[in-house]
Structures are given as C-alpha cells and as structure tokens.
Amino acid sequence: MPRTPTGAPAGGAPPQALLSLQALAGNHAVTGLVEAGAPTLQRQQVPAAPPTAPPAAPPAAGAGTPFAAPAEPQHRFARIATWTGWTDSAVTTHDVVGAVPIAHHVTPIDAVPASITPVGWTPGQYESLAAATAAIKSAGTAGAVFLENGRYVAYHASGETLLSAFTLANVLWFPEKPWTAVRFDTDAQVIVTEDGAELRPTQFTTKDDAKTRMADQALMPGAGTASTDPFAGYKQGLDLTKPAVLELAFGAAMRDNALAVLASARVRVQRDVDRRFASGTVSQAEIQTMRSTAEYLAGIDAEIAAIPKTLPSGTQESYAEFQANHARFQALQARRRVVLARYPALARVDATAFARLSPEEQNAQLGADALQVLEDIDTTRNNIHDGSVNLWKIRSVVDSTIAGLGISDPEARKQVENLVAANQTSIAETVLTLFTLAFGIGAAFATGPVGVALAAGAFGLGVADAISQTEAFFAEHAASNTDLDPAQSLLSPEEARSWGWLVVAWVGVVADAAQVVTALKAVKAANGTLEVGVTALAKGDQRLATDLRRAAGIADAGEVLTEALRPGLSRRVGTTIEVNASLAPREIRVDILVDDAGRVSVQGMVVGAEATVGEILAHGQVVTMVRRYDGLVGKIRELVDKVRSLAGFPAPGVNPFKAGSQAYESFFEVMKLPDIIAARRAALGRALGTAEEDVLRREVRFLESELVEHSAAVERMAAEKGSGFVAAAGEETRNAIRSGAVPPLEGNALVKDPSAYYYRRNPAGDPPFLLTRFADSKEPALTLVREGSGWKIATGALSRREEGAALVASWSDDLKRGFAALVGRFADATVVPLRGVATTRRRLQEVVTGAQQYELRQILAEALRTHPDPLVEATQSVDALLAHEIVVVRGTDQLRAYNYRLAFETASGAPASGDLHHLIPLYLGGDHRRLVDIEPLLHDRLHTLIEGIPIGDGVTLAPSSIQNSAALTFDYGAGILSSNGRVQLGRFAADGTFVPVP
C-alpha cells in the first residue's frame, strides 16, 4: 500500500492559530505544531509520557449528578489497533485530550503549562461520541474515543511509522473505497486519522478483499452526518465563544461540513443518474420544472448581464449609481441561488443555452453532467483530506459553517473573515459549482439547525440569518401553540417550529431577506395566515402575489396538485413530492428507510395523480414525526451504550450488578429497550400514511417517556463510578451531618452499612439533603421524614409526596401546567401524578378462560365465607372484574395515597383480619371501592392466578410483563382520588390536556 511522507499538511487550522492562545481554551486543550509561515497546521506526535499536573477538583454538587468527577482514563498509552500492510505498525494512544503540554514553533519554542483545565473539569471526558471526536479533530492530531463508565473519553493517538503519516490516504487500500488496513484490537468507538477522518472497525479488511468488494458509500467520509448535524459535536464539546478555540475548531468543522454535504449530494446524484438513463422515469411534470427553472435562470442572467460594470468616475452621483448597481447585482445573485435550488442539477449549465435545447437534449446533458458530478465528488472528497482543496476559498462552505456553528457575534464573524482573508488561494471553478449543486440539493428540504447551515451554503448568510431571526421570533412568541388549519392556508403547529422553507421560498421571489422577515412577522400577528405575508410583500402587484402564493404552496385544500404548486408544497412538507400514476388517484405515502443501526430517514413523498393540497399537507405531519422519532432512537442507543460501559460490557443476557440494587434494575430495563423499539417499529412498515400518524405519535411519546425515566438513573450511575466520587460524597455527607441539618448515619438502627449511603444536596431544599443509596448497593432504600422541627431516617426511599413532586418536576412545562390545572379543578379530591398510563381497549373477559373464571369464583367464595351468601357475592365480584376495561398503570404507589384500609374498616365496622386485596388491581386500572379481606395464602393464590393469565405475544397480566409490553404506549398521567374510593385515571397529551381513560 502506498504511504506518503510523514508531516504532510492535513488541511486543518490556519497558521494564525498559535497554540499558545490555548491557555484561553478552557476545558478543550489540544496538541499540535504551527510552523511560522506554513500554509496549514502541522500534526505533532503527542509526548510519550504525561506531564505532572495537579488533579482536577470535583465540581460542586448540583441538582443532577453531584460530584460527577469522571473515572481515571482506562486506555492511556495502550496499543489499540494494528496498521497492516507491507509491515505492521501499532496504533497507540497517549494522554487524554487536554492533559499534555502544548508546543508551537514560534522561535524560541515555548510550552504552555500542562494543566490549563478549569477547576471541576476532567480532561478528555465528553457526554457524546460526536463531542469527543470533534475535540480530537480540533486538536489536529490522530486520536481515539472509548466509552468508559458512561463517558466518552478522547485520547491523542499516533499510528505513524518512520516513513508514513497516519492519514486517510495512507490507510485506505483504494481511494474510492472505504476499506482500510487498520484492524481494531480493542473496543474503541472510533479512531481518527491525523487529517480528521473517522475510522470504524467494520472498515478493516485485506487488500485482496478490498480489491473485489464494492465501495460502500455509507462508510465513506461524511456519510450519514449531513442529515443529523455535522456541527453537533463541536457545539457540545467546545467553547466556541473563546477566540482560540474557534480558531482551532473552525477548520475541522468546515472540513466535516464539506464532506457531509458532498456525501449527501452523492446519494441523490447517483439516483439522478439511474433515472436519467432509464427510459420514461423522468416525469413530464419534472421536465416542466426543469425547463421553467432554466428559463427563469436565463432571465435573471440577462438582468445581471445588463447591469453596468463601470466604476464610479469620482462624482457623488456616479458613486451613488455604482452603489445602486452593486445592490441590484447582489439582490439578483441572491434570487438566482434560491431559484436554482428548485432544480439544483442546473448548477453547472449555461441557463441561456440550455433553455434552447429540446427536453430530450436537456435530459441527456444533465445525465452526462451527473456522471461527471459523481467523479468530481469522489475526487474532491479525497482532495479535502489531503489538503489540496482550500476550503477557506469556497464561500458556500465558509458561510454554511458559520451558520452551522451558530456564530452570530460580530467579533467572532470578523475573526472568521480574517482567517478567510489569510487563506486565499486559487481554486477550480468546477469545485465551486460542485458545492453550489451540493448545497442546493441539501437545502431544498432540510429544517432546523442543519437546514439553516445548508441554506447558508446554498443562498448565503443573509438568507440563513433571516431564517434564524424568523424562527427565533416565532419561537419567542409561541406560534406553535396556535390551533391552525392547513385548509385555510395556515401554518400547522409543527411548521411553526421551522420557518426556513418560507424564507427561502419568498426570497426567491422578492430577493430582499429583510422584507421577508418583516412580512413573516405580519403573518405571526395574523395567527399564521400566509395570505397576510403575501399582501405585505406584493404591495398590490397581483402578478407578484400569484408568484408568492405559488412559491409558498398556498392553495385551496381541495385543489389537485399541479407542477406549479409542487416546489412550494415540497418545501412546506419538508421532503420531495413525486407523482406516481401507478398509485390510486388520491393515494399518498411517505417512504422511509431503516438502516442496519435502526436509524430511520424519510426518502420522499409519493402521491397519486389526483392528490389534493390539503391531503398532502396532512401528510407533512408524518414527515415531521419520522424525523423526531429518529432523533429519539439515537439518544436511546447512546443511553444503552453508556449502560453497557458502566457494566463493563458484559456478555449478552448477563446482568453484572447486585440483584435488588438500583443499578441491577436500571441495567435490566435499559437493555430491553432496543428489542422493544425494534418490535414496535416493525409495525410501521416502509410506506406511511395518515393512518400511521397516530402510531408514530404514540411511538414518539413512548421513546420520550423511556428516555426521561432511565437517563437520570444512568447519569447517577456514571457519576458514582467517577474517580473521587466516593471521597467527595463522603466529605459532603460529613459536612451535612456537622451542620446539624440531617441525622448521622453511624449508630442509626436502620443503617446497617453507613458506607452504602451518602447525603447529597436537595435542589428543592426540603429536606436540605437527600439520603441516597449507592446505585450498586443491595442495602434497603432509606429516606428522611419530618420529626418535630428536624428530620429522621426512615425506611423507604422518598416519601410518596416527595416522589410525586419529583415526578412532576421532571415533566415538560406544558405537562406541569396541565397537572396544576387538574389539581385546581378537583380541589375536593386528591390528584396524584402517574409515571405511565396506557389503554388496551380490551376487557378482562376477553382474556380470562372459563376455567380461570371458575377458579376465581372458588378463591373469592372461600375468602368471603363469612358473607351471608359467599357464592353469589363471589360471582358478582368476578362479573365486575371481567367487565373491567384494562388500563395499565405504572407507579401505582401514588394511588395508595387514599387510606383504603381505614375506609374499609370504617365501612365494615371491624378491623381487617388479613391482607386487603383490590379486586381489580391498581396496576390494571382498578380503584379502592372493591376490596376483599383475604388471608395470605388465598391472597397469593389469587395473585398467582391473575398474573399468569396471558394477554398475547408472550405478555401476561403480571405487572413485570404487561407494564413493559412493547404493544402498549405509556403517557404520563394522573389519578383523581375521590373520598368514596373511586379513582378516575387519565393521561396527559403533549400539550398538557388531561384525557380521562378508559
């Protein structure tokens, strides 16, 4: 395999990034060299031994994970991979990112102190894989990321030989394929080359195998990140408000951005090639869009060509004329970029000449252009990594990176512009038009932060800023809370969260982004009615008003889709719309793709020939829900990875924690989630319609509730694993006891092992500290309860009231408001929060067999033998049980706030002699009105019988089974406890509305 000399430029930060400035970099120190006058940042091999540095102090206790000092790094100075080839060499880690001296070649060589880490932060530790990887790339060295005790740890690394640098070009067997010579010998999550390429274990193979294997584009640099957000790691893991950090990170982020955009564009261009060389696959509607866009561009080009290019002669009038011409030129260029986004494949054609061709000739030219684009993408991608493409020269990439990193401060933008000015070299026109096409493809339908970044690349920072300003304005004024009707040309609540498509649509008509922002504010003032914005922008010009309506997809709900409406509606629903005559006339479906990792992406919307505007807009909700669902799946997969790392990556089916501990329960619950998600996702299929929208909404609510329920426990487990946690927790505990605010642990009869507990500060303040059991301890849960003016230790965890308050505190603001309103509405009752409520729409009589009904009657008749007619009473009780509609409740302890034993004994006039059994169990939606005084043996028989009843797909009525059924969707809920023992259950919708069930 060819290997280039060590020290080749890798295209990172510019020479002004003198690393002595990194004393300002906070918790994101990096390692590298800068040679005076060199064109790019050079890579430095990290020192072989760490310097002596004072340990970082633990952070102050907080509401979430106190004393969260991460554990000592586990993979320092280790051989982690083998770089195979004509001779094998080791890939080894060094110290974690941020813990070694920083040197630079500014005569003489200086060294910044080894520890520039603020108090309370541990070098190298990150909350996400993306953040850890971004830190390595910003450092400018090779590196690796490991998942250790629930934290992603970033290490510097080296893989250089005496003759070759550890770069992407050197480790790939063939430049056009992702197969590498790097064999992972450890469980590293990712290895980063010196030029910022991410390597995965699945990319390793032999040279002979790589020669015959097809290129997997999903593994090529940048693949898969354009739709998720290539900037997320930089924003999570780096303090970009510090000039030194921004200077180092911007080049790396710019490279990631460029690669992501090219990878995403390549997928779509390949589809375009396949279509254009297959007969009859380009519809007449698309041909019309292609031709009309080319004609529109040709008209704009003619207007641009007609603008005088003469310089001012020195008079005030000539200067004013020059300024007006320049403003006109800039406005037309902005409009041209937006119009081009309607059909990005035209980026490389002469619009005027192209418009004169026949449709057949146009299609043939674009097919040939698409083949060339594929080749140019592959070449440019390689050139980005080897540093031969100067990304600072490509304005679209720079603007997109500014927007993607969220850089809005004028001084920070000025800093970036200074870097641009210092790195200007010549660049091929083909590369510039390649990125014009790539950003145009990406910006057509993306929303949110990624959409803003792509819009900046496609249309310039002015449009991107307008999008950001508009979305911020509507978010601030809560536009999404308005009940809007698409049939009246109003924006739906989901659309109100992302207005970028409308900015782009209208800038393409009027060119002035500032006017568009003003018009959209008028739309907000009119409760989202788009027609108000049309009126504000058209100013009486009916032709202009028609163009604005068409661009925004405004039409009557019953109007059939036309080619003129298709681009605007595509922007509005957030994906491509393809008319397929083979579908039923009004059939509409959203096609999705599920990859091997379980991630879900929208592939486009396919509609029948008679689909209406209103029906298409309704399906836009499906597109939004799919994207929201995919984001939650990614977060849960990360949670699963953290739990496995905390458990030491055990074998499948093995729970390494102590039975009975919180860690044991959390591991058990979290490890079930991937299978549950996969089982539930299988019901979605690959083509979704409005019938599946409710299913999607339930799945999103399910994932959100599971994420909230388990993430806090996992974070506390991670905190307790951290180095220094036990010592810091012990110190906090001693301070709490010395203050006299809480009782001591030593000598308390309930505390068998004081080392199993610690006090942590209570953010709610009452009690001032919380008595907490270590997650991996088998000791019983204890809590503090009131005793006079102080507190005493009692059995149990938090009190029922405290648990309820903590649950409500974890809810969204809408749910909190909904719960508070419910409490106020039912002031004469007790309202309690519930962790989960799910309806089944099934009655018990549907699942209980005749033999089981007979046994139920026998058990109850024996329990009621003192009753005047036990068999009749038992029969009536069983009938009531069988008629009950099953509602599954999680967290039934809150329902026990009603003193049902006292109520039973008051009604019966005698104390209960045995266990009180709820005839309909609380976890199945029962209440406190039907109670049976039953002796323990009969109680056990009754529970055994009920819990063994199957309900389908391996699920029984046992709490541990039905409460975790993949077929059910749990929402947060509440129970209204009346004085007569009746319990009204209900669930909360996302907006806080209480919905009684059943």
N, C-alpha and C positions, 0 to 999 in steps of 0.2 A: 504494500500500500504506500503511495507517495506521501511524504511528510515534508512540510515546508519548514524553513529555519525557525528556531525559537526567537521570539521577540517581534514577530510580525504585527503590524497595527491591527487592532480589533474594532476600530470604529466606535470608540466609546466617547468619553467626555473630551471637551476641547482643552488646549494647552493652558488656558487661564485657570483651570481647576487645580490650583496649587493646594496640595493636600494639607499644608499647614493650617488652612482655613478650617479643617475639620475639627479643630477644638471647639468650633461653634456648632458642630453637627449633632449635639445631644447624644441620644442613645443609638446613633446609627454610624459609628465609626467604620471606616473601610481601610483597605490596604492597597497601595499601588505606587507607581513611579510617574513623575512627569518630567520629561526632558525639555529643557528650555528650547523653544523654537520648534519642537516636534509638532507634527500635524495632529496627532491623536494621543490619547492616554495610553501609555505602555503598561503591560502587565508585569507585576513583580512577584517572584516566588515568595511565599509567606515564610517568615523565620521558622526554623525547625523547633524552637522551644519558646514557650510563652514567657513574657517578662513577669517579673514580680509585681503584683498590683494588689492594692487593698481590696478586700471583698466588698461587694456592694451590700449596703444595708437593706433590710427588708422594707417594703413600703408600709405606710401607715395603714392601720386597719380600716376597711371600708365596708360599705353595705353589701358588696357582692362577695368577693373572695379575699378575705383578710389574710395578711401575712403571705401573700401569694408569691414568695420568692421561689423561682423555678429550681428544680434539682440540678445537681452538678452535671455538666455535659458528659455523655457516656461514650462519645466516639472521637475524642481528641487523639490526634497522632496515630490514626489507625489506617491500615490498608483496607480500602472499601471496594475496590474494583480492580480489574486487570485490563490493561490496554493491550490487546493481542495484535499480532502482525508478524513481520519477519523476525521480530524479537519481542517478547512480552515485557511490559513495564507496569509498575504499580501505580494506581491512583490512590493517593493518601490524603487524609485530612490533616489539618494543622489546628490552629485555635479557632474558637468561635468568632464570628464576625463582630468586630468592635472591641476585642480584648488584646490586640497586639499593637506595637508602636507603628506609627505612620511616618514613612520617609519620603522625601522627594528630592529630585535633582535640581536644586537651586543652590548654586555654589555659595558657601560650603554646604554639605549635606546636614540637614537638621532633623531632629526627631521630636515629634510631639509626645508628651507624657503618655505612658502606656494606658492609663485609665482615664478616659475622658467621659466615663459613664456617670450620669447623674445619680444621686442617692435614690435608692429604691428601684433601680432597673438593672436587670442582669443581661449582659451582652449575649447576643445570638438567639434570644428567645422571642418567638413570634406566635401570634394567635392563629395564623393561617399559613398554608403552604405557599400561597401567592406572595404574601408579605416577606417570608423568609427568602424566597427565590429572588424577589426584587432587591432585597438588601445585598445579596451576593452579586447580582448583576451591576448594581450601583458601585460596589466595591471595585469592580474591574478585575477581579481575579476569578480563577476557577473555584468551584465550591460544591457543597453537597448539603442536602437537607435530610434530617432524620426526625421521626416522630418519637419524642421521649417524654413519657409521663404526661401525655396530653398537651405538650407544647411542641411546636415545630422549631427545631434548632438548626441554625445556619452555620456552617463551617467553611473556612477557607480550605482550599484543596489544591493539589498540583498533580499533574499527570505527565509533566514534561520529561523527555529524555534529553540526552546531551545534544541531540541533533534536531529534535522536532518539538514544536509547540503543541499544547493540548487544545487544539481548536477544532471547530466543527469540520472544516475541510479535511483535516488530518485524520479524524476518527471515522468519517464516513467511508464505506468501501467504494461507493459511487455517488457523485454529487447529486444526481437526480433521484436518488432513493434514500429512505430514512434509515437504512440498516447500517449499524455501527460495529466497530471492533471492540467496544467497551463492554466487558462482562461484569455485571454487578455481583460482588461476592458477599454483600451484606444487604440489610433491609432498607437501604437508602431510598427515600421517596423520589428523589431526583438528583442528578449530577449535572452541574453547569460547567460548560467549557469556558475557556478564557475569553472567547468572543461572545459569551452570553447565550449560547444555545443550550436548551434543556434536553438532557438525555434520560430515557426511561429504560427499565430492564427489558421490555418487550422489543426494543430495537436491536438487541445484540443478535448477531448470527455470524456464520463463517463467510469468507469471501466467496467460496463456491456457491453457497446457498444464496447469498445476496445477488449473485450474477443472474440467477434464474428466477428469483422472486419478483413479483410485481411491486411497483412502488405504491406504498400505502400513503395516500395524501393526508389521511387523518393523523399521521405521525410526523409529517414534515413541519419545519419551524413555523410557528404562528397558528397552526391549525387548531380550531376549536376555541380560540380566545377572543375572536372578534365579536362573537355574539354574547359572551359572558362579561367582558370588560377587561381588556389588557392592562388597564391602569389601576385596577383594584388593589393589587399588592403594594404598589408604590404609595398609594394614598393611605393604606392601612399601616404600613411598616416604617414609613419615613416621614420626618417632619419637614415638609416641603416649604414651610414658611421661613426656614433658615437658608440664606443665600448659598452657603457652602454645600448644603445637602441638595438643593435644587440644581446647582451646577453639575454635581456628580450624577444625579438621578435622571436628569432630563434626556441625556444622550441614550441611556439604556432604555428608558420608557419610549423614546422616539423609535428606537430600533424594534422593540416589541410591537409597537403600534403598526409600523410599516409592514412587518412580517404578518401580523394578524389580518390586516386589510388585504394583502396580496393572497393569503391562503383562502380567505373567504371568497374573494373575487374569482379565484381559480376554479372553485367548485361550480359557481354559476356559469363561468365562461365555458367549462367543459360541457355542461348541459346545453349551452347555446350551440356549441359545435355539433353535438349529437343531433340537435333539432334541425339545424340548417342543412345538414347533409342527408336528412331523411325526407322523403317526398311527402308533401302535404301536411307537415307538422307545424308550420308557421301559419297561424290563422289569418283570415282576411282582416279581422279586427286589429291584429298586431301589425300587419302590413300597413294599415291605415295610420296607426300610431307612429310607426317608423317614418312614413312619408311626411305626415303633418309636422312631426318634430324637426325633420331635416329642413322642411320649408320654413318653419319658424326660425330655426337657427340661421338659415341663409338670409332671412330678412334682418335679423339682428346684426349679422356680419356686415351686411350692406350699410346699416346705420353706423356701425363702428368705423367702417372704411370712409364714410363721408365726413367724419369729424375732422376739422382742420388740425394738422400736426405741427403748425408753425409755432415757434417760440415767441414770447412777448417781445415787442420792439423797444420796451422801456417806458412807454406811456402807461398811465394808470388805466386807461380804457383797454389797452391791449393786454395788460396783466389780468384785468377782470374777465376779459373774454377767454383768455387762456385757462383761468381757474374754472370758468363755467364749462369749457370744453372738457377739461380734465374730469370734472364731476360727472358730466354726461358719459364719458368713457367708462368710468368706474361703475356707474349705475348699470350701463348696458352689459358690462362684463359680469356683474353680479346676476343680472337677469339671465344671461347666456348659461351660466353654471347651473342655475335652477332648472331652466328649460331642458338642458342636456340630461339632467337626472331623470327626465321622463323616459329617455331611451339611451342609457349610457354607452351602448355599443357604438354610437356615432362619435365618440370622443376623438377618434383618430381619422375621421374623414373630412374632406373639404365639403362642407354642407352645400355650398352652391353647386358644385359639380355633381355631387351625389343626388341632389334633388332632380337633376335632369335625367337620371337613369330610369330604366323600367324597373318594376318591382322585382322581376327575376334577376336583373343585373345587380340591384341593390342587395338582395339576399345573398347572391354569390360573393359579392365583395365583402360583406360582413362575415360570411363564413370563412373566407380566406384570412380576414383580419383576426378572427377569433383564434385560428390556429397559431398565428404569429403571436397573439397575446399570451397564449399558454407558454410558448417558448420563452417569451420575454419575462414572464413572471418567474419561471424557473431560474433563468439567468440572473435576474435582478435579486432574487432571494439569496442566491449564493454570493453575489457581489456585496450585498449588505453585510453579510457575516465577515467577509474577508476585508471589508473596509474600503473597497474600491468605488462604492457609491456614497457620495457625500450627502447624507440625509438633510443636513442643515441647508442645503441649496434647494430642497424641494419644499416650497411654501405650503403646499397642502398638508404635508406630513408635520411640519412645524406647527401650523395652526391647529391641526387636529390634536396634537399632543398637549398644547397649551389648554385647549378646551377639556380634553380628557382628564388631565391632572387637576382641573378646577382652578387654574391660575387666573385670578381676576384682579389681583392687586397690581396697580400701575407700575410700581417699582419692580415687582417680580417679572412682569411682562417686559419691562425695559431691560432687565438683566438677560432675559432670553434673547431679545433682539440684539444685544451686544454680542452674545455668543454667535448668533446667526451672521452678524457682520464680520466677525473674526474668522469665520469658516466658509467663506465664499470661494468656490472653485467652479470650473465649467462642468456642465452635466448634459448628457444627451437628451434631445427633445423627446425621443421615444420613451425615456424613463419618466419624464414629466407627464406625457399624455397617458402613460400606463397608470400612474397614480390618479390622474383625473378620472379615468374609467373605473378604477377600483373603488375609489371613494364614492363615485356616483352610484355604483351598484349597491354599496353598503348603506348609503344614506337614504335610499329610497323608502325603507320601511322600518329601520331601527328606531327605538324610542328610548327615553330615559337618558342616563349619563352617556351610554355608548352612542345613542342617537345624536346627542349634542356634539360629541367628538367627531363622528363621521360627517355631520353637517358642516363642521368647521373645515374638514378636509375637502368636502365637495363644493361648498359655497363660500367659504371664507369665515373669518372670525366675526365679522359683523352680523351675519345671519345666526351663527352659533350664540353670540351674545344676546341677540333678540329672542332666541328660543329660551335661553336660560332666564332672561328677565321676565318673559311671559309666563313660564311655568312657575317661577318664584312668586309672581304676582297672584296667579290663580291659587297656588297652594296657600299663600298667606291669607287670602280671602275665602278660603274653604269652598271653592267652586264645586268640589266633588261631592259636597253634601246636598246639592240641589237635585231634586227629582226631575229629570229631564227626559224628553220624549223624542227619539230619533225621527219619528214620523213628522214632527214639526220642525225638522232641520235643527234640532238642538243637540248639544254635546252630551253624551252619556256621562255618568259619574266616572267610569273608567277612562274615557277620553279626556276628561278634565284634568287627569293627573299627568298627561303628556300632550302638550300643545305644539310640539315641534313641527309635526306634519303640516299644521295650518300655517305656521310662519313660512315654511318652505313653499307651500302652495301659493300663497298670496305674494310673496317676494318675487316669485316667477312671473307675476302679472304686473305689479306696480314698481318693483325693484327697490323701493325705499323701505328698509327694515324698520326704521323708526316709525314711519307711518303705520306699518302693520302692527307694531306693538300698541300704538295708540288705539287703533281700531279694535284690537282684541280686548283692550280694557273696556271699551264700549260694549263689546259682547258680554263681558262679565257683568257689567252694570245692568244688562238686559236679561240676566239669568241664563246666559249661554246661547241666546238666539243668534245664529250666524248671520242672518239677514241684516242685522244692525251693523255688523262689521262690513258687509258688502256696501251698504248705503254710505258709511263713513268714508270708505276708500274710493267708491265710484264717483261721488260728488255730482250726481245727476247724469253721468255718462252711461247710457243704457248698454252700449256695447261692452264697455268695461265691466259693468255689473254682471253681464252674462258670463264673461270670461272668469270673473272672480267666483261666481257660483259653480261653474264647471270645475275650476281648479280645486275647490273645496269639497266637491262631491255633493253639493246641495241639490236636492231634487225631491219631488213628492215621493212619499213612501211607496206608492203603488206604481211608480214609473219603472218600466223594464230597463235593465242595464243596457247602456249604449257604449260605444267606443269612446265617445266624448266624455262620458262620466267615469269610465273605468280608472284612469290615472288618479283622479281625486278620491274616488272610493277606496282605491288600493292604499293610498296614504292614510285614509281615515280608519280603516280596519287594521292597518299595520302589517299587511303582507300582500303578496302578489294575488291578483284575481285572474283566473284563466277560464274562459268559456269553453265548455266541452259539450258538443252537440249529442254525444252518446249518452249523457245523463238524462234523467227525466227532466222535462222542461223547467221545473222550478226547484229541482234538487240542488242543494248546496252542501258542500262538505269541506272541512278543514283537514288537510293531510298532515300527519305528524310522523316523525322518525324517532325511534328509540334506539340509542346506540348500545354497545356492549356494556357500558358502565351504567346503563339505566337512565341516562340523561335524555330529555325529551325536547325536541325542537319542532317548530312549525315550518312546514315545507311549502305551504301556499294554500290558497282557497280555490276550489274548483266549483263552477256553477253551471246550471243548465241554461239553455238559450233564453228562457223566459223569466229568469230570476229577477226579483224586484229590488229596488234600493232598500226598502225597509227590511226585507228578509236578509239582505247582505249585511246591513249594519247590525242586525241582531246577532249574526254570527261573529261579528268583531269581538263580542264578549268572550267567545270561545278562544280566540287567539290570545287575548289578554290572560285568561285563566291558565292556558297551557304554559305560558312563559312564567307566570307566578308559581305554578306547580313545580316547574323545573328548578327554579331557584331554591325552593324549599327542599327538594330532593338532594340537591348539592350540599346544603347545610347539614342535613341529617347524615349523609355519607361521611362528612367530616367529623360529626359527633361520634359515629361508630368507630372511625379510625382512632380517635382520641381515647375512647374506652378500651380498645384493644391494646393501645400502647400503655395505658395505666395498668392493664392486667399482665403486661409482659408478653403480648402476642401469643396467647395460649392456643393449644390445638382446638380444632372445631368441636363444639359440644362441651368443652371444659370451662367451668366457672371457677377460677382460682381463688376467689375471695371466700372468707369465712361465711358459712351458712348462717343466716339470721342477721348479718350486718347490712347496713345501707348499701355498701359497695356491691355486695352479692346481689341484692335486689335490682340495683341500677344496671349492673352488667347484664343480668338476665333480661331485663326489659328492653334495653337498648339493642342488644344483639338480635332480638326478634324483629326489629323494625325493617331491615332490608327485605326479608321474606314476606312480611306483611305488605309492604309497599308494592313488591313485585306481584303478589297475588291480586291486590286491588287494582293495579294498573292494567293487568291482563284483561279486565272487563272493559277497558276503554276502546280497544281496537286501534286501528291505524287511520280511520277516517271519522271525524267527529262532526256532529250536527248540533242543533239546539237541544235535541233530546239528551245529549250527553253533557250539556252545560251544568245542569244540576248535579250530575255525578262529579264533574270537575270541581264545582264549588265545595261539595262535601269532602273531596279528597284534599283540597287546599286547607279546609278547616281542620281536617284530621291531622295533616302534617304540622300545621301551626300549633295545635294543642300538644302533639307529641314533642315537638321541639321545645316548647316552653316548659313542659313537665320535666323533661330529662336533662336539659342543658345546665340548669343550676346545680343539680346534684353532681354532674360530671365535672363542672368547673371547681366545685368544692373538693372533689376527689383529687383533681390535679393540683390544687393549692396545697393540700395536705401532704402530697408527695414531694413538694419542693424542699430543697435544702434550706435549713434554717427555720422551717415552718414550726417544728415541734418546739424549738428553743424560743422562737418569738411568741408562739401561742402560750407557752409556759410563763413567759415574762408578763404577757398581757393578763393571764389568769391571776398571777401573784399580785399585780397592780390592782386588779378589780377587787380581790379579796381584801387587800390592805386598805382600800378606800372605804371599806365597810358597807359598800352598796349591795354586796351579794354574800351569801354564806360560804364558808370554806368547804372544800371537798374532803380533806383529811378528817377522819373521825366521824363522818356522817354515816349513819347506819345503812342508808340506801346506796352509798358509793363504795362498792366492793374494791374497785381498782381506780383510784384517782387519775392514773396516767391515761385512762381511756377517755377522759373528758377534758374540755377546756372551755373557758369563757371567751366569747367574742362580743364586741360592742354591738348593741342593738340600734340600728339606724332609726327605729321608731321611738326609742327612748324609754319604753315601758314594757318590761323591766330595762334597766340601763344596759345589762349584759344578757346574752343568751347562753344558756348552758348547752354545749354542743358535744355530741358523741363523735369520736373519730369514725370516718366512714367505714373502715375495715374492722371495727371493733364489734364483738358479739355481746358486749355488755348491754343491759337494757337501757332504753331511752329514758332520760330524766329531764325535768324541766323545773322552772321556778314558778311558784304560786304565791299569791299575797298572804302575808301573815302579819296582821296589825298594820304598822306603817312600813314594814320591810318585806323581805322575801324569804321563802324557804324552799328547799329542794323537795320535789315530789316525783312520783313515778309518772311515766309517760313522757311524751315529747311536749310540744307547745300545747297549751290549753286549747280546747275546741274553739273558743272565741279567737284566740291568737292565730290558730291555723286558718280560720275563716278570713280574718283580716289580712293575713299574709297572702292567701289565695287571691283575694280581690285586688290587693296591691300589685300583683303580677299581671293583672289584666290591662287591656288597652283602655285609653281614655273613654272611648265610646261604651265599652262594657261597664266600666266603673260608673259612668253616668246612668246607664240603664239599671244597674243594681241599686244605686242610690234612689232612683225614682221609684223602684219597686218597694223599697223599704218605706219610703214616704207614703206610698199609696196604700200599703197594708200595715198601717201603724198599730192596729189592734192585734196583729198576728206576729209570729216570729219568722223573719225571712233570712234564710241561710244560703251561702254560695255553695255550688257543687262543682267538683273537678270535671265531671263529664256526664252528659245526658244523651242517650241515643234511643231513637224509636225503632221498633221492629215491624210494626203493623201486623203483628201475629198475636193470637190469643193462646193461652196455655192449653186450651182444649185441642188445639191443632197438633200439639207435640206429645201430650200425655196419652199413653195407651190405656186400653180398658183394664188391663191387669194392674197397671200403676195406679189408676183411679181407685180400684178395689183396695189396694194396699194402703193408699192414703186414707180411705174411709176407715179401715181397720185400726190404723195407728191413732187417728183422731178420736174414734169412738172409745178406744181404750183410755186416751188422755182425758176424755170427757165423761168417764164412767160415773162421776158423782152427779152429772146432769140428769134431770128427770127423764129425758129421752135421748141418750147419747147417740144412738144411730141416726135419728132424724137430724140432730144438731150437726153431727159429723157430715152427713150428706149435704146439708145446706152449706156448710163451710167449704166442702170440696167443690160444689157448684159455683160458689162465689170465686174460688180460686181459678177454676177452669175458664170462667168468663172474663178473667182479667187480661187486658192487653199488655204485653210485656214491654216495659220501658226500662232500659238498663242504666243504672246509676253508678258512677264512680265517686268514691268519697262519701259513703253513707253516714260516716260518723257525725257529720254536720246535722243530719236529720234526727239524730238522737238528742238534740238539744231540747226536745219535748220530753218531759218526765213521764214516760208512758207507764212505768211501774207504779208510780203514785196514782196516776189516773185509773189504772186497772184496779188497784186495791181500794180506791175510793168508790168506784162503781160496784165492785163485788162485795164490799163491806168486810173483807178479810184479807190478810196478807197472802201474797203468792207463796205457795209451798215449794215450787220448783222453778225451772227456767221459764221465762216468758218468751214464747215464740210468736213472731209475726207470721200470721197465716200466709200472707203474701209477703215474701222477704223484701226488705227495703231496697236491696240492690236490683230487684226485679220490678220496682215501681210501686211497692206496697206502702201502706200508711200505718197509723197506730190505732186504728179502730177495731181490727180483728186480731185479738191476741189470745193465745192459748197457754194456760198454766200447765206445763208439761214436765214430767220427771226427766232427769238427764238421759237415761237410756232410750226412752222414746224420742226425746229431742234429737239424739244422734241418729236414730233410725230414720226420722223424718228428713233430716238434712241429707243423709246418705241417699235416700230415695230421690229427693228433688234434684240434688246436684248431679246425679247420674243420668238424668233424662237428656237424651240427645236432641239437638235443635237443628243439626245439619252441618255438613262439611267438617266433621270431626269436632264440632263445638257442642258443649253440654251446658246445662243451666248452672254449673258450678261457677262461683264468682271468678276464679282464676282463668276460666275458659271464656265465658261469654263477655266478660269485661275487656277481653283482649281480642275479640273476634275481628278478623280482617274485613268481615262483611258489614260491620257497623261503623257509623261515623259519629264521633262524640263531639258535642259542642259544650262550652261552658254553660252552666245553668244555675238554677236556684230552686229552692223548695219553700213554699209558703205553709207554715205550720199553724193550723187553726187550733183554738182551745179545745175543740171536740175530738182532736186526734187526726183530723183529715189533713192530708198532705197534697197540695197542688204542685206538681212538678212542671218545669218549663225549661226551655233552652233559650240562649241569647243568640240572636242574629248578629252579624258582624257590626251592624250599626247600633247595637245595644237594645234593639227591640226584644221584649220578652214574649216568647211564643209558648203558650201552655201546651202540655202534652199529657196523655195522648189526645 
